[in-house]
Every structure is written in structure tokens, then in C-alpha cells.
Amino acid sequence: MKLRIVAFTFFLFQAFALLAQDMNTLKSEALRSYKAGINMNYEDIFDTTYPKVFDIVSKDQMKEMFGQMMDNEQFSIKLIESDPKFLFGEIKKIEDKLFCVLTYNNVMEMTFKVPMEDPEGMLDVFKVNMGAEKVTYNKLTSTFKIELRSTLIAVADSLTNNKWKFLNKDNENKMFSMIFNDKIQKQLGL
């Protein structure tokens, strides 16, 4: 009987140690992914992105889309580094994959290159469409500062050699649903 208790205790200790190590790795990789986005370091962005994304959008297409989104004829966007204050959900094993949904602070400045008719009216538009918590406008620089909580979905599976990779959650979960089934989406509460 004592041997069973010792074996069970050892098993529990190993399970907790593995989970703690996995959470530490997840935290480290989430910070790496965040910093890659802030610095627009494409190599690290691509390295921390879940690989199936590139079956839908090639790396070259993604780089072009980022470039167009961040600087075009109408506006430019600059991501501002701040304390991301990550909040990690539970690590869940679904099918043969590990998932974790996490949120973080995301701050950006959007500077318009062309005059705007009603910049004050845009404050509510950003709050509603982007789910922004705080939006301010600097009239002198024609710049909006947008602060919001963003969501990442972390995935570790055989495709990633069981290393954590990330997928940005969009409002309608379009990219996620192109890669994973409805069962996984429901179990993650997305």
C-alpha cells in the first residue's frame, strides 16, 4: 500500500513539474512572439506562428500584407511596446494537441496622412470595431493611440515538434476555423 502511495505521489509530482515547465516555456515563447510583432521582426514572427497558417497565406504574402497594413497612402501604424500583462488560460489537451488561449495588452499608434473630416467620431468606431478599451486622438499629429486586449491561441503538436506556436484570434475566428475543427473551437470557448 505504501508503495502505491509513493508511486502515485511521484506521478503527481512529475505531472505538476511537467505542467510548470510547459507553462514557463509558453510564457517565454509568448513574450518572444509579442516582441517579434512590436519590432516587426519577420523571421521571429514567422518562427512563432503556427505553421498551418502558411498553407493559407504564404510568408511572402503575409509580409506584404503586414507592410501594406502598417504603412500605406492613408495611414501608418506603429506598435508601441508596453507591459503585455499576459493572462494565460488553462493548457488543454484536445485530440493530440495542446492549446492555451491567452490575452495581452496591445498598444498602437495610427497616424493618418490625409486630413480627416471627423476624427472625434472615429474614437467610438475604434472602440466598437477593434474592441479597444481606450482610444485617444492627438490633433497636432493626426494620431490615434489605441489600447486593447488582444488574444493569441497557443498550439503545441507534432507539426510544431511540440513547441508552442501562435495564432492571432480575429473577431470571427476565421483563420482558426480554417485550420481546426468546430469541436476544438467549442472546447476552447472561442
C-alpha positions, -999 to 999 in steps of 0.1 A, spaced: 0 0 0 28 24 9 45 17 -24 13 27 -43 11 60 -23 47 67 -31 43 59 -68 11 80 -70 28 109 -52 58 106 -76 35 106 -106 16 137 -94 49 155 -87 61 146 -123 29 158 -138 30 191 -119 67 196 -128 60 190 -165 30 214 -164 50 241 -147 79 236 -172 54 237 -201 38 269 -187 73 285 -183 81 277 -219 47 290 -230 53 323 -212 88 327 -227 75 320 -263 45 343 -259 69 371 -249 91 363 -279 61 364 -302 49 397 -287 84 413 -291 87 400 -327 54 418 -336 64 450 -318 97 451 -337 82 438 -370 109 411 -369 95 389 -397 119 360 -390 107 357 -354 71 364 -364 72 335 -389 91 313 -364 65 318 -337 34 314 -360 16 281 -362 29 266 -394 -5 257 -409 -12 294 -413 13 294 -442 -7 268 -460 -34 295 -463 -12 326 -466 24 323 -478 52 340 -458 57 364 -487 20 373 -489 19 378 -451 50 400 -452 34 421 -480 1 423 -461 19 434 -429 38 461 -449 6 474 -466 -13 474 -433 14 491 -413 22 518 -439 0 529 -468 -12 560 -486 -38 568 -459 -22 560 -426 7 543 -408 6 521 -377 33 518 -351 31 491 -324 41 505 -290 59 483 -266 42 482 -232 38 457 -204 17 430 -222 3 417 -189 -3 383 -203 -32 363 -189 -29 326 -197 -59 303 -197 -57 266 -189 -35 244 -210 -59 219 -226 -51 187 -244 -76 183 -273 -72 154 -296 -34 151 -300 -27 188 -295 -21 212 -266 -38 246 -266 -38 276 -244 -58 308 -250 -40 339 -237 -47 377 -238 -23 406 -236 -22 444 -238 -17 457 -273 -10 494 -279 -7 510 -313 -5 545 -328 -23 551 -361 -12 582 -379 -34 595 -407 -15 610 -437 -46 626 -452 -69 651 -433 -99 635 -416 -133 651 -416 -145 638 -381 -116 623 -362 -135 625 -329 -162 604 -344 -136 577 -351 -130 572 -314 -162 551 -310 -156 533 -343 -122 521 -330 -137 511 -296 -165 491 -312 -148 476 -343 -115 467 -325 -128 462 -291 -104 489 -279 -105 498 -242 -91 532 -246 -87 554 -277 -73 590 -277 -67 614 -306 -38 639 -309 -50 666 -332 -15 680 -338 -1 648 -352 -34 633 -366 -26 602 -345 -49 578 -327 -35 559 -297 -54 527 -295 -52 504 -264 -68 470 -264 -66 434 -252 -56 410 -280 -59 372 -280 -34 346 -291 -41 309 -293 -10 288 -285 -7 254 -300 18 226 -295 16 194 -315 35 171 -337 36 196 -365 54 221 -342 76 194 -327 56 200 -295 69 236 -293 45 264 -287 34 284 -318 7 310 -320 -23 321 -340 -39 355 -337 -75 354 -328 -96 375 -351 -132 386 -342 -149 358 -362 -122 331 -357 -118 328 -395 -82 317 -395 -87 293 -366 -117 277 -382 -98 272 -414 -72 251 -395 -90 235 -367 -124 218 -364 -155 231 -346 -151 206 -317 -117 222 -308 -132 257 -311 -160 249 -288 -138 232 -262 -116 263 -261 -146 285 -258 -139 306 -289 
